[in-house]
Amino acid sequence: MLTVLVDSLYHRGNGYLYGETQVDRFLRFNHLRSIVRSHQLCMDGFQHLFKDTLTTIWSAPNYCYRCGNLAAVASFSEDLTGTFIVYAAAPEYARKRVSVETTKEVPDYFLVREQRAVSS
C-alpha cells in the first residue's frame, strides 16, 4: 500500500495539494513516467511541473469570458512525446450567440466576484 504525504489541504476544501516528492513517489509506485491531467486553469493553456513529470492541460480559452487565459489540446505519439496546440478565444464578433435564460450564478468557490453591499 502506498501512503502519500499531503503538502496541504486545497483552499476550496475539496481536495489536497501534492508536491514534487508525492508525485515522484506515485509515479515510482505505479511504474509510470508522467501524469497528464486537466480541469485546473492554466493561463498558457498547459503547464509542465516537476521536471515534466506532471502536465496540466486546460481547453477553455478565456474561461467564463473573464480569465483571459489561452487553451490547449494535446496530441501524443506512440512514444508518448506530446505536442500542444495552443489557441485563444474567438473574438467577440465571431462568436455564435445562443439565447439561454438561466438563474444559476457563478460558484463562489472558483471565481471571485465583486462584493456588493446589500441594503435592507
PAFI-424329 format. One record per residue (C-alpha): x, y, z. Coordinates in pm, whole numbers, padded with zeros to 5 digits, always signed. Example, Ala and Ser with C-alpha at 12.3 -4.5 7.8 and 13.67 -1.06 7.14 Angstrom:
BEGIN
+01230-00450+00780 +01367-00106+00714 
This chain:
BEGIN
+00000+00000+00000 +00128+00345-00094 +00098+00618+00164 +00115+00960+00003 +00210+01256+00216 -00004+01562+00157 +00157+01906+00133 -00163+02086+00235 -00539+02096+00203 -00672+02271-00108 -00815+02615-00031 -01158+02518-00169 -01180+02242+00093 -01242+01965-00160 -00901+01813-00215 -00532+01813-00137 -00221+01976-00280 +00069+01747-00364 +00427+01846-00430 +00711+01701-00636 +00800+01440-00373 +00447+01297-00368 +00422+01294-00748 +00757+01117-00775 +00652+00851-00519 +00320+00794-00700 +00495+00752-01036 +00755+00510-00900 +00496+00304-00712 +00277+00273-01022 +00564+00228-01270 +00469+00542-01463 +00679+00814-01627 +00435+01104-01607 +00084+01222-01525 -00132+01424-01765 -00433+01587-01607 -00690+01856-01674 -00954+02062-01500 -00727+02321-01346 -00694+02661-01505 -00359+02721-01679 -00311+03072-01814 -00092+02946-02102 -00324+02652-02191 -00092+02393-02045 +00178+02371-01781 +00463+02129-01710 +00570+02080-01349 +00824+01876-01156 +01076+01815-01437 +00794+01740-01685 +00651+01456-01474 +00317+01637-01429 +00136+01817-01710 -00190+02008-01678 -00398+02090-01986 -00681+02345-01994 -00908+02355-02300 -01140+02651-02232 -00997+02980-02366 -01089+03296-02175 -01268+03086-01915 -01607+03232-01813 -01533+03520-02055 -01322+03683-01788 -00997+03497-01718 -00805+03596-02034 -00632+03256-02050 -00520+03057-02351 -00630+02697-02407 -00457+02387-02539 -00516+02048-02695 -00255+01775-02658 -00160+01503-02903 +00070+01216-02806 +00273+00993-03037 +00331+00621-02977 +00649+00701-02782 +00438+00940-02566 +00601+01255-02699 +00346+01532-02651 +00262+01813-02891 +00046+02100-02769 -00171+02320-02989 -00239+02645-02805 -00526+02873-02903 -00706+03186-02784 -01076+03256-02756 -01266+03355-03069 -01310+03730-03100 -01645+03866-02981 -01770+03936-03335 -01706+03575-03445 -01897+03403-03164 -02232+03243-03229 -02477+03373-02972 -02727+03137-02816 -03005+03292-02612 -03045+03091-02293 -03207+03220-01977 -03051+03094-01656 -03091+03161-01289 -02763+02993-01200 -02483+03205-01058 -02110+03153-01094 -01994+02945-00793 -01804+03144-00531 -01550+02866-00485 -01383+02923-00822 -01406+03281-00936 -01401+03577-00701 -01695+03804-00761 -01719+04165-00661 -01851+04220-00312 -02170+04424-00323 -02332+04599-00033 -02679+04465+00037 -02934+04714+00164 -03238+04603+00357 
